[in-house]
Amino acid sequence: MAATKQDKARFDTRLPLEQKQFFERAALYGGYRNLTDFVIATVQNKAKEIIEEREKILVSQRDKEVFFDYLLNPPEPNDELLSAKDEFNKLISE
């Protein structure tokens, strides 16, 4: 069975020659094969950092909402909790 071809997309940009040369120098100093590898690796790392930070904030906000909702609107105790309370009260009253 032949391997499936991975979908590819193209990303083109225009930038001043000085900026391109600056990026190429950074790629060379960083040990990258070429400017494309440097740009992809750098943008990939930055994108991951941004997404992880944003998702932490969203999770944190959601956790806070759930926590305070339970504090302000606690659910009714179930039978097991009521039974445990009764057992505890018996133990401490003896």
C-alpha positions as CSV (number, residue, x, y, z in Angstrom):
1,M,0.0,0.0,0.0
2,A,1.4,3.4,-1.0
3,A,2.0,6.1,1.7
4,T,-0.6,8.8,1.7
5,K,0.6,12.3,0.6
6,Q,0.5,14.7,3.5
7,D,-1.5,17.9,2.8
8,K,0.7,20.9,2.3
9,A,0.1,24.6,2.3
10,R,2.2,27.5,1.2
11,F,3.1,30.6,3.2
12,D,4.6,33.5,1.3
13,T,5.7,36.8,2.7
14,R,7.4,39.9,1.5
15,L,9.8,41.7,3.7
16,P,12.6,44.2,3.4
17,L,16.0,42.8,2.2
18,E,17.7,43.9,5.4
19,Q,15.2,42.0,7.5
20,K,15.6,38.9,5.4
21,Q,19.3,39.1,5.7
22,F,19.0,39.6,9.5
23,F,16.8,36.5,9.7
24,E,19.2,34.5,7.6
25,R,22.1,35.4,9.8
26,A,20.1,34.3,12.9
27,A,19.2,31.0,11.1
28,L,22.9,30.4,10.3
29,Y,24.0,31.2,13.9
30,G,21.2,29.0,15.2
31,G,22.4,26.0,13.2
32,Y,19.3,25.8,11.0
33,R,19.7,24.4,7.4
34,N,18.0,27.4,5.9
35,L,15.7,30.3,6.5
36,T,12.6,28.3,6.0
37,D,13.6,25.8,8.8
38,F,14.4,28.7,11.1
39,V,11.1,30.4,10.5
40,I,9.0,27.3,10.9
41,A,10.8,26.2,14.1
42,T,10.6,29.7,15.6
43,V,7.0,30.3,14.7
44,Q,6.0,26.8,15.8
45,N,7.6,27.3,19.3
46,K,6.0,30.8,19.7
47,A,2.6,29.5,18.5
48,K,2.7,26.6,21.0
49,E,3.7,29.0,23.8
50,I,0.8,31.4,23.0
51,I,-1.8,28.6,22.7
52,E,-0.7,26.9,26.0
53,E,-0.8,30.2,27.9
54,R,-4.2,31.1,26.5
55,E,-5.6,27.6,27.3
56,K,-4.3,27.8,30.9
57,I,-6.1,31.1,31.3
58,L,-9.3,29.6,29.9
59,V,-9.1,26.5,32.1
60,S,-8.3,28.7,35.1
61,Q,-11.3,30.9,34.5
62,R,-13.6,27.9,34.0
63,D,-12.2,26.3,37.2
64,K,-12.8,29.5,39.1
65,E,-16.4,29.7,37.9
66,V,-17.2,26.1,38.8
67,F,-15.6,26.5,42.2
68,F,-17.5,29.6,43.1
69,D,-20.7,28.2,41.7
70,Y,-20.4,25.3,44.1
71,L,-19.6,27.6,47.0
72,L,-22.6,29.8,46.3
73,N,-25.0,27.1,45.2
74,P,-23.9,23.9,47.0
75,P,-25.7,20.7,46.0
76,E,-28.0,18.9,48.4
77,P,-26.1,16.2,50.4
78,N,-26.7,12.7,49.0
79,D,-27.7,9.6,51.2
80,E,-24.1,8.5,51.6
81,L,-23.0,11.9,52.9
82,L,-26.0,12.1,55.3
83,S,-25.2,8.6,56.6
84,A,-21.5,9.5,57.1
85,K,-22.6,12.6,59.0
86,D,-24.8,10.5,61.3
87,E,-22.0,8.0,61.9
88,F,-19.6,10.8,62.8
89,N,-22.1,12.4,65.1
90,K,-22.6,9.0,66.9
91,L,-18.8,8.7,67.3
92,I,-18.2,12.1,68.8
93,S,-21.2,11.9,71.1
94,E,-20.0,8.7,72.8
